[in-house]
Amino acid sequence: MKRITKRDYYDDEKLIEAVSNEIDGTALWAKVCEFNKNIPAPLDMKTMFSLYVINGLIRYKKEAPEFYRVLYDEVKDRVKNQIAAVATERFRVLHDPEPIWRYLRMFRYMEKYGAVCVASLYGFMVGTAFESRADGSWVPAKTLEERGIKLETREDALRALAESYIDRPGLMAWYPKNKVEDTVRIAKDWHCDGAILSLNRGCTLTAGQMEVKWALQENGIPALLYEANMADPREFDEKEILRRIDIFMDSQGLEKLGD
């Protein structure tokens, strides 16, 4: 790092602070994501895609864990008081991978059917720190305080950072086998009734989508595929996407609740 940055010293205090902020912030965001197992879900993925960017951009800063501590308390209160992201929730959906960023209105359209997107392997992979139990289920990682750890040296920080990534579920989503297992697990644990999968030609995370669809269906979770490209607006057909959603919702016996 000295050679790359052309600096004469390495600031261990900044390293320790950055690692502490990342470990705590990613653990807290995972705890918030876990709240969405609740019925009704306190958050929807459209909102969560806005909230995860804090860890995506500034996880090394103290503002990140501070933000997620406030968010954790707020969402915990929503769960306690049964405050739903979608008041008419009657069908829970998993969406994966990235959405079409220019068309997040798609999620609002689903709400007309009482459908709410509650989970996403991609959404849970970015900026969170989960751990796997022996049975494969995901649980949020612990903060440093919950672990009883205080980072004091460079070695402490680097070891803690490495351990936080080793075997973290979701990080190998580029491998179809891992992606299939993780997506099915999430769909079950977050009580999803169906899944909407994007054949997103704008990202390598689309690899394995057909296998994911088959695996979900084998586990009794109906799945819809639609084609688009999050990076190229020329590969986007709004009418076709909405048509597919209408057909999928109709196949699940859902009618629009109103416009």
N, C-alpha and C positions, 0 to 999 in steps of 0.2 A: 504493500500500500504506500510505503514511503516513496518507492521508485515510481509508481504510477502517478501519484499525486504531486511528486517533486517537492515534498515537504521533508524537513529535517527531523520531524518528530511525529509520533503517533499518539493522539490524545485518548488515553484509556478511559478517562472520565466521560468523554462524549460517547465512546463505545458502550460503556456500561449503561449510561442513561438511555441510549437509543435501543439497546437490546431489552432493557426493562420495559420501556414503553411499548415495544412491539409485542413482547410476550403477554403483557397484561391486556393490551388493546385487542389482540386477536382472540384471546380467551374470552374476553367480555362480549365481543361480537358473536362468537359461537354460542354463548349463553342466550343472547337475544334471539338468534336463529332458532334455538331449541324451543323457545316459547311458542313458536308457530306450530308445534305439535298439538297445542291446545285447540279445542273446538268450542267456539269459533276462533279462527286465527286472528291474533291481534294486529298482524301486519300482512300486507300483500307484497308480492315480489316486485311490482312496479315501484313501490315505495322503498323496498329493500335495496333495489339497484341504485337508488340515490344515496342510501346510508352506508353502503359498503365502501364507497370511494374514499372515505376518510382513511381507512387502513390501506387502501390501494395507493394513496399519494403521500401521506405523512405519518405512517405508522411509527416512525422513529421519534416523532415529537411528542411532548407530554400532552398536547392538546388532544391526541388520538384517544388514549385511555380515559382522559377526562370526559370527552364526548360520549364514549360508550358506557361509562358509569352512569351518566345522566340518562342516557337512552335506556339502559337496563332497568333502572328504577321506574321509568315511565311505562315501558312495555310490561313489566311485572305488575304494575297497577292496572293496566288494561286487562290483563289476564284475570286478576283477582276480581275485577268488576264486570267481567264478561263483555268488554267493549270490543266489538268486532271491526276488522278492516272493511268487511262488506256485511252490512246488516242483514242481507238476504241470503247469507251463505247456505248453500244446500248441495254444492258439488265442489270438491277440493281437487285442484289440478297441480301437477308438477310440470314445469317448463324447462327445457334444456336444449342446447347450451345457451349462448348469449341470445338475447332478444334482438330484433331488428331495431336498433337504437332510434332510428328516425320514426318508428311507428309503435311507440309504447302504448298508444291508444288501443291497441289490440287487447290489452289486459282489461281496460275499461269496457270494451265491447263484451267480453266474456261475462262481466258482472251483470249484464242485462238478463242473463240466464240464471243468476244466482251462483255463478261459478267464480271461485277465487283461486288465484295461483298462490300456493303456500310454500312451495319448495323448489329448489333447483340445485343440481349438483354443481353447476358452474357458479351459481350465486353463493353456495356454501363453501366452495373451494377457494374463492378469492378473499383474502383478508381475514380468514377465520383460523382457529386452531382447535380442531377436534382430535379426539383419541378413539381408538377402536377397542371395544371390549372383546372378550374371548369369543362371544357369539357373533361378532361382526358389527354389532350396533355401535352407533356413534354417540359419544358424550363429549361435552365441551372440556377442553384442557383447563387446568387450574392456573390461576394467577400465581405470581411469585409468592405473594403473601399467603395464599392458600397452601402452597407447597412448603412454606416455612423457609424460603430461600432468600438470601440477600446477596446480590452480586457485589463483589469487592475488588476483583482483579480482572485483568484481561482474560486469563484462563477461565475464570468463572463465567464471564459473559459469552465467550466463544463456545464453551461446552453447553451452556444453557440454550444458546441459539441453535446449535447443531441438534441437540436432543429434542428441541421443539419441532423440528422438521422430520426427524427419523420416523418412518412408518406412519406419518400423518395421513389419514385417509383422504382421498379426493385429489391428492397431488399428482397421481399417475393416471389422470383421466384421459390422457392421450392413448393409453393402451386399452383396447376394446374389452379385454377380460375384466380389468379393474373397473372400467366405466360401467359395464353391465352390472356387476355385483354391487357397486356403490349406488347406482341409480335405483335399482330394485330395492335396496335396503332403505334408502331415503323415502321412496314412494310408500313403503309399508310403515315406516316409523312415523312419518308425518301424515299418516292416514289419508293418502291421496286416493280419490275415486277414479282418476284418469290422468293421462299425460298428453302433453302437446310438445312434439319434438320438431326442431327446426333442422332441415338439411341446409345448414348455413355454409355457403361456399366461400365465405369470407374468413373462415377460421379452421385450423386443423382439428379443433375439438369436435367437429362433425364426424370424425372417424369413429366408426362403430355404432352409428345411430340406428342402422337397420337391426343390428344384433340387440340393441337396447329395446327397440320396439317389440321384437319377438319375445324377449325375456319378460318384459312387462306383461304382455298378453298371456304368456304361459303362467304367470302368477296372478291372473285374473284382473289385471289392470288394463283397461282399454287405452289405446294410444293412437294419436293422430299425427301424421307427418305433413309438414308444409315446406315448400322450397323458397329460399330467398337468399339474400346476401347482405350482411350487415355493413359491408364496406363499399358496395357498388349499387347505387340507387337504380341502375338500369335493370337489375335483376330483382325486381320487386313488383308484385301484382296484388294490390290491396283487395280488389274484388275477389280474386281467387282465394286469398287467405280467409277472408270473411265467409266466403261460400263454404270452405272446408270446415270452419268452426261451426257454422249453422248446421251442416250435415252431421258433424260429430255430436253436437249437443242434442240434436233430434234423435240420434241413435241411442242416446242415453235417457230418452224419455223426458227431456227438458224443453220447456217452452219459454219464450221471452216473458219476463215479468212486466215489461213495459219500457218505453223509450224515455 
